């Protein structure tokens, strides 16, 4: 059957021309997109002072107390997180017999496990009713066996620290000689994938995942926000219950101003990108001095009443990703970037 409808005669030259046009258009779009990303991720040229660092917290063991160091100590900030003379933030973690991470969410008295610097690359652990135990990061007793574990859905391998550490932590936490394993983060760079909850955040990168951190290698708390929260609850909470690395004392009392910051600089060199709000679990409900849970579920209960937004958990504090390494210390000036 013959069709009388008009036909479109598309020859080879026409097809080539269309193809070239699409490539040019696509190339231009890609170029513009790359320029946009470069502009979006460019460090600010202008900085505005917002306050000073009142406190810096380095947690050698995930879910335990921060290491006890002199207030004048200067910390290194690199892609993996805070460090000081061989001691690095959250480079140690506890696992159970199934290689699942163990935290103070399930064992609140882990918050009573303290550490202090003992030697160039060593720390001493202490806990109520326990003898002191020294760990030297340069001479770990690992049998060289990798253990496969994960942190909130992000797989990671870890190295055993040694049987005497397993026994010490098991005795204090479980009241048994066995059951827990202390493991060490063995890599010189971040290897975890982005926390699945944060994968849609536009500014986060895989390199921001840190060591055994829940989400990113750094977290900042604005003490004005904590102070405002404390006006809303019966028993005020210690800022340390939010386990931030940086505690900011603002020049001007402006609670929750950090929600809107895109860039943070501490001192002269260390520059951070604000990559996500820090959404909160039950850990802030545990008193860091007594390891007791708040019977009223505070401060999480109150936070849920006004800081929930579009998240499943309320937000307080901001996760940071390092964009320029540097050294920081208490009382350093903190700036935020302005485009």
C-alpha positions in Angstrom: 0.0 0.0 0.0 1.4 3.4 -1.0 1.2 6.2 1.6 0.4 9.8 0.4 1.7 11.4 3.6 4.8 13.6 3.2 8.0 12.0 4.3 11.1 13.6 6.0 14.2 12.9 4.0 17.1 12.8 6.6 20.4 12.2 4.9 23.8 11.4 6.5 24.9 15.1 6.4 21.8 16.2 8.3 22.3 13.5 10.9 25.9 14.6 11.4 24.9 18.2 11.7 22.3 17.4 14.3 24.8 15.2 16.2 27.4 18.0 16.2 24.8 20.4 17.5 23.9 18.2 20.3 27.5 17.6 21.3 28.2 21.4 21.3 25.0 22.0 23.3 25.9 19.2 25.7 29.5 20.4 26.0 28.3 23.9 26.8 25.9 22.7 29.4 28.6 20.6 31.0 31.0 23.6 31.0 28.4 25.8 32.6 27.7 23.2 35.2 31.4 22.8 36.0 31.7 26.6 36.3 28.7 26.6 38.7 30.3 23.9 40.9 33.6 25.8 40.9 31.7 28.9 42.0 29.6 27.1 44.6 32.6 25.3 46.2 35.0 28.2 46.0 36.3 29.4 49.3 34.9 32.8 50.3 37.2 35.8 49.9 35.5 37.6 52.8 35.1 36.3 56.3 33.1 37.7 59.2 34.1 37.0 62.9 31.4 35.3 64.9 33.2 34.2 68.1 35.9 32.1 69.6 36.5 28.5 70.4 35.7 27.9 74.0 36.4 24.2 74.0 37.9 21.5 71.7 37.0 17.9 72.2 39.0 14.9 70.8 37.4 11.5 71.5 40.0 8.7 71.0 37.4 6.0 71.6 34.0 6.3 69.9 31.3 6.8 72.6 33.8 7.4 75.5 35.0 10.6 77.2 37.3 13.1 75.4 41.0 12.9 76.1 42.3 15.0 78.9 44.7 17.5 77.5 46.0 21.0 78.5 43.9 23.9 77.4 46.8 25.4 75.5 47.3 22.3 73.2 47.3 23.0 69.5 45.5 20.4 67.4 46.1 19.4 63.8 43.1 19.4 61.5 43.4 17.1 58.5 40.9 15.2 56.3 40.5 12.4 58.9 39.7 14.7 61.8 41.4 16.2 64.9 44.7 14.8 66.1 47.4 15.6 68.6 50.8 13.8 68.7 49.6 10.5 67.4 46.2 10.6 69.1 43.3 10.9 66.7 39.6 11.6 67.0 37.5 8.4 67.1 40.3 6.2 65.7 39.3 3.5 68.2 35.9 1.7 68.5 34.4 -1.2 70.4 32.8 -4.2 68.7 30.8 -7.1 70.0 31.3 -10.7 69.1 29.4 -10.3 65.9 31.6 -7.3 64.9 28.8 -4.8 65.5 29.8 -1.5 66.9 29.1 -0.9 70.6 28.2 2.6 71.8 27.0 4.5 74.8 23.5 4.4 73.4 23.3 0.8 74.7 25.9 1.1 77.4 25.7 4.6 78.9 28.6 4.0 81.4 31.0 4.0 78.4 30.9 7.8 78.9 32.9 7.3 82.2 35.9 5.7 80.3 38.5 8.5 80.3 41.9 8.8 78.7 44.9 11.0 79.2 48.1 11.4 77.2 50.9 9.2 78.5 53.7 9.3 75.9 54.5 10.6 72.4 52.0 8.2 70.8 50.3 6.7 73.8 47.2 7.2 76.0 46.2 5.7 79.4 42.6 4.6 79.9 40.9 4.8 83.3 37.4 4.0 84.5 35.7 3.6 87.9 36.9 0.4 89.7 39.4 -0.4 87.0 43.2 -0.3 86.9 44.8 2.0 84.4 45.7 0.6 81.0 48.1 2.2 78.5 47.9 2.0 74.7 50.7 2.9 72.4 49.5 3.6 68.9 52.9 2.8 67.5 53.0 -0.7 69.1 49.6 -2.2 68.9 49.4 -5.9 69.6 47.2 -6.7 66.6 47.5 -10.1 65.0 47.2 -8.4 61.6 43.6 -9.6 61.1 41.1 -7.3 59.5 37.6 -7.3 60.9 34.6 -6.3 58.7 32.2 -4.0 60.5 30.2 -0.9 59.7 29.2 2.5 61.1 25.5 3.3 60.5 25.4 1.4 57.2 28.8 2.4 56.0 31.1 -0.6 55.8 34.6 -0.3 57.1 37.5 -2.7 58.0 39.2 -2.4 61.3 42.3 -3.8 63.1 42.3 -5.5 66.5 44.3 -3.7 69.2 45.1 -6.8 71.3 43.6 -9.2 73.9 44.4 -7.2 77.0 42.4 -4.3 75.7 39.5 -6.6 74.8 39.5 -8.0 78.4 39.7 -4.5 80.1 36.8 -3.0 78.1 34.7 -6.2 78.5 35.2 -6.2 82.2 34.2 -2.6 82.7 31.3 -2.5 80.1 29.9 -6.0 80.3 31.3 -7.1 83.7 32.7 -10.1 81.9 36.2 -11.1 80.8 35.2 -11.5 77.1 32.6 -10.2 74.7 34.1 -7.0 73.4 36.9 -6.1 71.0 38.8 -2.8 70.8 39.6 -2.0 67.2 41.7 0.6 65.5 41.2 2.6 62.2 44.2 1.6 60.1 43.9 3.8 57.0 45.7 7.2 56.2 42.5 8.5 54.5 38.8 8.3 54.7 37.5 5.0 53.2 33.9 4.8 54.4 31.1 5.7 52.0 29.0 8.7 52.9 26.5 7.9 55.6 23.4 6.8 53.7 21.3 9.4 55.6 23.4 12.2 54.2 24.0 11.1 50.6 21.7 13.7 49.2 23.4 16.6 51.0 24.9 18.8 48.1 28.2 19.7 49.7 29.3 16.5 51.4 32.0 14.4 49.9 33.2 10.8 50.6 36.5 12.3 52.0 34.4 13.9 54.8 33.4 10.6 56.3 36.3 10.5 58.8 37.4 7.5 60.8 34.8 5.8 62.9 32.6 9.0 63.0 28.9 8.6 62.7 28.7 11.1 59.8 31.7 13.4 59.2 35.1 14.1 60.6 34.2 17.3 62.4 31.1 18.7 64.2 30.6 22.2 65.7 28.2 23.2 68.5 27.1 26.8 69.0 27.0 27.3 72.8 24.2 30.0 72.3 22.0 27.3 70.8 22.7 25.0 73.8 22.0 27.9 76.2 18.6 28.5 74.5 17.7 24.9 74.7 18.6 24.9 78.4 16.0 27.6 79.0 13.3 25.2 77.7 14.1 22.2 79.9 14.0 21.5 83.6 17.5 20.2 84.0 20.1 22.0 81.9 22.5 19.8 79.9 26.2 20.0 79.5 27.3 20.9 75.9 29.5 17.8 76.0 26.4 15.7 75.8 26.2 16.7 72.1 29.8 15.4 71.5 31.0 18.2 69.3 34.6 18.7 68.4 34.3 22.5 68.5 32.3 24.5 71.0 31.8 28.0 69.8 31.3 31.0 72.2 29.6 33.5 70.0 30.4 37.3 70.2 26.6 38.0 69.8 24.1 35.7 71.4 22.3 34.3 68.3 20.9 30.8 68.9 20.8 28.5 65.8 22.7 31.0 63.6 24.9 28.0 62.6 21.9 26.6 60.6 22.7 29.2 57.9 26.5 29.0 57.7 28.1 27.6 54.6 31.7 28.1 55.4 33.7 28.2 58.7 37.3 29.2 59.4 39.0 28.6 62.6 42.2 30.7 63.2 44.3 31.6 60.2 44.3 28.4 58.2 41.7 25.7 59.0 38.7 26.0 56.6 35.6 23.9 56.8 32.5 23.5 54.7 29.2 23.1 56.5 27.9 19.9 54.9 24.9 18.8 57.0 22.9 19.5 60.1 23.6 17.1 63.0 20.4 15.2 63.7 20.2 13.8 67.2 19.8 10.3 68.6 19.2 9.4 72.3 22.9 10.0 73.3 22.4 13.6 74.5 19.9 12.3 77.0 22.7 10.7 79.0 24.5 12.8 81.7 28.2 12.8 80.9 29.1 13.1 84.5 26.9 10.3 86.0 26.2 8.2 82.8 22.5 8.2 83.8 19.7 8.7 81.3 17.2 11.5 81.8 14.0 10.0 83.0 12.0 12.5 81.0 13.8 11.8 77.8 15.4 15.3 77.7 16.7 17.2 75.9 15.7 15.1 72.9 12.0 15.4 73.8 12.1 19.2 73.7 14.3 19.3 70.7 11.7 17.3 68.8 9.1 20.0 69.6 10.9 22.8 67.7 14.0 21.4 65.8 12.6 18.5 63.8 12.2 20.3 60.4 11.9 17.7 57.6 14.2 15.1 59.4 13.3 12.0 61.3 15.3 13.3 64.3 15.8 16.9 65.6 18.9 18.8 64.5 21.4 20.7 66.7 24.9 21.5 65.6 26.5 21.2 62.1 28.6 18.6 60.5 31.8 20.0 58.8 34.1 18.8 56.1 37.7 20.0 56.0 38.5 22.1 52.9 41.9 23.5 54.0 44.1 21.9 56.7 45.4 23.9 59.6 46.1 23.9 63.3 43.6 25.1 65.9 43.6 25.8 69.7 41.2 27.0 72.3 40.4 30.7 72.1 41.1 30.8 68.3 38.8 33.2 66.5 36.0 31.6 64.5 34.8 33.2 61.2 32.0 32.4 58.7 32.4 33.0 55.0 30.5 35.6 53.0 30.2 35.4 49.2 
